[in-house]
Amino acid sequence: MKNRKRTLVLAGTAAALVATLVAAPPAPAAPAAPAAQAAPKLASVHGGGTISFPYSAKDDIRFTVDAESTPWTRPFPAPGGEKGLPTDARGRVTISHHFAESGFTATGEAEVDCLVTGGHTATLTAVVTSSNVGWDGKRIGISVQDGRGGEPDRVGFSWAVANVDVKPDGTVAAGTVGTCMAPAPFTEVTKGGYKVTPAPLAPQPKP
């Protein structure tokens, strides 16, 4: 009889323990490790196209652009330039202009040094590294608009109709182009196209 009572007592204790475990709230989970900070989104422009330029309607003018933002990677010695600029960039621009009347094709390649975006429009500059028209070492400015809703892509460039420097004596010279300086995209792309990936300016690097 004693053994039977002991068995009943143990059985009751076990049942109570099981009930307590089932009813008890789960232990709080260990705090998750902090997620790694996401890398900032970077701007870019990629593509190529033929444009329609009204002052050279018969000519074949093409631009290829492959540019990516690389913020704060081009330091310069002037005060405040030790870290570079948030618009620093890398990439390449190629230009081809075939003159229908003469049959001559002007060509050039340039290394991108600056890129900034706003919406679906990008402005970039590049320094010519090789050309057959004596532009080596010259900085050029190009703007690209990624057309949306059926609108065509567009391109603007810092020569031909823009950036003329009129001197006080009335003489005219081509103006210099500063980093990321280019006119609005004033020509339409008739063949090909461009993809603009916009991004806000990168935050300043920590000291």
Stockholm file with secondary structure:
# STOCKHOLM 1.0

chainA/1-207         MKNRKRTLVLAGTAAALVATLVAAPPAPAAPAAPAAQAAPKLASVHGGGTISFPYSAKDDIRFTVDAESTPWTRPFPAPGGEKGLPTDARGRVTISHHFAESGFTATGEAEVDCLVTGGHTATLTAVVTSSNVGWDGKRIGISVQDGRGGEPDRVGFSWAVANVDVKPDGTVAAGTVGTCMAPAPFTEVTKGGYKVTPAPLAPQPKP
#=GR chainA/1-207 SS CHHHHHHHHHHHHHHHHHHHHHHSCCCCCCCCCCCCCCCCCCCEEEEEEEEECGGGTTSEEEEEEEEEECTTCCCCSSTTCTTCCTTBEEEEEEEEEECTTTCCEEEEEEEEEEEEEETTEEEEEEEEEEESSSCTTCEEEEEEECCCTTCCCEEEESSSSSCEEECTTSCEEECCCCTTCCCCCCEEEEEEEEEEECCCCCCCCCC
#=GC SS_cons         CHHHHHHHHHHHHHHHHHHHHHHSCCCCCCCCCCCCCCCCCCCEEEEEEEEECGGGTTSEEEEEEEEEECTTCCCCSSTTCTTCCTTBEEEEEEEEEECTTTCCEEEEEEEEEEEEEETTEEEEEEEEEEESSSCTTCEEEEEEECCCTTCCCEEEESSSSSCEEECTTSCEEECCCCTTCCCCCCEEEEEEEEEEECCCCCCCCCC
//
